[in-house]
Every structure is written in C-alpha cells, then in structure tokens.
Amino acid sequence: MATERPYRVTVVCTGNICRSPMGEFVLRERFEDAGLGDRVVVDSAGTHSWEVGNPADPRTLAVLARNGHDDFGGRDHVARRFERSWLDDVDLVLAADAGHLRELTRLARTESQRAKLRLFREFDPAAERGGHLDMDDPYYGDDTAFDRTYAEVVAAADGIVEHVRQALDTRNS
C-alpha cells in the first residue's frame, strides 16, 4: 500500500517570529491530540524577509509555556519567508491578517492555488460572527498582547483541525 502524502498546512504572518510560529506550534499539538499528527505537517513562514534566520520571539514561547504547551518546535524555529513555489505543494495556507492574505494572493498563479489561501481566524465561529478576522499583531505590545493573540489562535485551532479532518476524509473517499 502506498504511503499517503501528508496534508500540508503553512501559517503565515509578517516576520515569522510571533503569530505564525504560535499558530504552527498550537496546530501541531492539536493535530497530534486529534490523532492526525502522522498525517498532517504544519510549518510557518513570513511575507517579508526582515526576520529570516531569527528564532521565534521569546514572548511567543513564553505565552505557550504559560499555557502549558509542550515544545512543538519552538526552540528550534528559524524564521523564513514564504516562497511562491510552495503553493504547489501546500494544501492550506493560513494568513494572520488581510494584508498577508493580499500578499499571498499576489503570489498565487492559479485559481487552485488561490483556493488554498484562508485567514486563520475564519475558523473561529465567534470571529466570523463578529466580522473581525485579522489576528492581532502582538510584536509591539507586552505580555497582554501576546495573551490576546494566543487566545485568537486557540479559538480557531479546533475549526482548522476539523477542516483538515474533512479534507483528509474527502481525499480518502
């Protein structure tokens, strides 16, 4: 029996040191908890190269630790920039805000690539109802800002896991 290609998710923010790695690490943990860790690969990137090569912001790792998360790659994270060629291989790209979504849409060459692009918070029913789908950028804030962003990530995480589960089920039917 051939091995199934993993479903690939990439979380994207500006520099790949705050929001996108936070989303990446929480989603890795959620997919593992859902029994999908061996079928889903989660990574992250930024739309700009300002932080390329840098580790995750220590405040990102601190908010995850404060909330009892294991290390799902945080200590080894190295910021990178999203590359257009990745759109051929990734299944779902989750943008932190509308600006990132616009940048990613400019990179997409086909309708099938554009269909892979979504806002992270689209998967949070309360954010959908409230109409505020941008994830807050905590970079210039204090621990409270990182706590708020963490809450936004967590609120959308289960919806993302369910979306991917359904996509995997469809792929296998």
C-alpha positions in Angstrom: 0.0 0.0 0.0 1.4 3.4 -1.0 2.0 5.9 1.8 -0.4 8.8 1.8 1.1 12.2 1.2 0.8 14.3 4.3 -1.7 17.2 4.3 0.5 20.3 4.5 -0.5 23.5 6.4 1.5 26.7 6.5 0.7 29.6 8.8 1.9 33.0 7.6 2.4 36.4 9.3 4.8 39.2 8.6 8.2 38.1 10.0 7.6 34.6 11.1 8.6 35.1 14.7 5.3 35.8 16.6 1.9 35.0 15.2 2.7 32.3 12.6 5.0 30.2 14.8 2.4 30.5 17.6 -0.2 29.2 15.2 2.2 26.5 13.9 3.0 25.1 17.4 -0.6 25.2 18.7 -1.8 23.4 15.5 0.9 20.8 15.7 -0.2 20.0 19.2 -3.9 20.0 18.2 -3.3 17.7 15.2 -1.3 15.3 17.5 -4.1 15.3 20.1 -6.7 14.6 17.3 -4.7 11.6 16.2 -3.7 13.3 12.9 -0.1 14.1 13.8 1.2 11.5 11.4 -1.0 12.7 8.5 -0.6 16.5 8.8 2.6 18.6 8.5 2.4 22.1 9.9 5.0 24.8 9.3 5.1 28.6 9.1 6.7 31.5 7.2 6.6 35.3 6.9 5.6 37.5 4.0 8.8 39.6 4.5 12.4 38.7 4.9 13.2 41.1 7.9 13.4 38.3 10.4 14.8 35.5 8.2 17.1 33.3 10.3 15.9 34.6 13.6 14.3 32.4 16.3 10.8 32.7 17.5 10.1 35.7 19.6 10.8 34.8 23.3 7.4 36.2 24.2 5.7 33.7 21.8 7.5 30.8 23.5 6.6 32.3 26.9 2.9 32.6 26.2 2.9 29.0 25.0 4.7 27.9 28.2 2.4 29.9 30.4 -0.5 28.0 28.9 1.0 24.6 29.4 2.1 23.7 25.8 4.8 21.3 25.1 7.5 22.4 22.8 6.3 21.5 19.3 9.3 23.1 17.6 9.6 26.5 19.3 13.1 26.2 20.5 14.3 25.1 17.0 12.3 27.6 15.0 14.1 29.6 12.4 12.2 32.4 10.6 11.8 32.1 6.9 10.0 33.8 4.0 7.1 32.2 2.2 8.1 31.2 -1.4 5.7 31.2 -4.3 6.8 27.7 -5.3 5.4 26.3 -2.0 1.9 27.0 -3.3 2.2 23.9 -5.5 2.8 21.6 -2.5 0.9 23.1 0.4 -2.8 22.2 0.9 -3.8 25.1 3.2 -2.2 28.5 3.8 -3.4 30.3 6.8 -2.8 34.1 6.8 -2.7 36.0 10.1 -4.4 39.1 8.6 -5.9 40.6 5.4 -2.6 42.2 4.5 -0.9 38.8 4.5 -3.7 37.3 2.5 -3.3 40.0 -0.1 0.5 39.3 -0.3 -0.2 35.6 -0.7 -2.9 36.1 -3.3 -0.4 38.1 -5.4 1.9 35.1 -5.3 -0.8 32.7 -6.4 -0.7 32.0 -10.2 -3.8 29.8 -10.5 -7.3 29.6 -9.1 -6.5 26.3 -7.4 -3.6 28.0 -5.6 -5.8 30.9 -4.5 -8.3 28.4 -3.2 -5.7 27.2 -0.7 -5.5 30.7 1.0 -7.5 31.4 4.0 -7.4 33.7 7.1 -6.5 31.8 10.2 -9.4 33.3 12.2 -12.0 32.2 9.6 -12.1 29.0 11.5 -13.2 30.7 14.8 -17.1 31.0 14.7 -17.1 34.0 17.1 -14.6 35.9 14.9 -16.7 35.0 11.8 -19.9 36.3 13.5 -18.1 39.4 14.8 -16.5 40.2 11.4 -13.0 40.7 12.9 -10.9 38.1 11.2 -7.4 39.7 11.5 -5.2 38.2 14.1 -3.8 40.9 16.4 -0.1 41.6 16.0 1.5 41.4 19.4 5.0 42.4 18.4 4.9 46.0 19.7 2.9 45.0 22.8 3.5 43.4 26.1 2.5 40.0 27.6 -1.1 41.1 27.4 -0.8 41.5 23.6 0.7 38.0 23.3 -2.1 36.6 25.5 -4.7 38.1 23.2 -3.1 36.7 20.1 -2.7 33.3 21.8 -6.5 33.4 22.6 -7.2 34.1 18.9 -5.1 31.2 17.8 -6.6 28.8 20.3 -10.2 29.9 19.4 -9.6 29.0 15.7 -7.5 25.9 16.2 -10.3 23.3 16.6 -12.1 24.6 13.5 -8.8 24.3 11.5 -8.4 20.7 12.7 -12.0 19.8 11.7 -11.5 21.4 8.3 -8.4 19.4 7.7 -10.0 16.2 9.0 -12.8 16.7 6.5 -10.3 17.4 3.7 -8.5 14.2 4.6 -11.7 12.2 4.7 -12.6 13.6 1.2 -9.2 12.8 -0.1 -9.6 9.1 1.1 -13.1 8.6 -0.2 
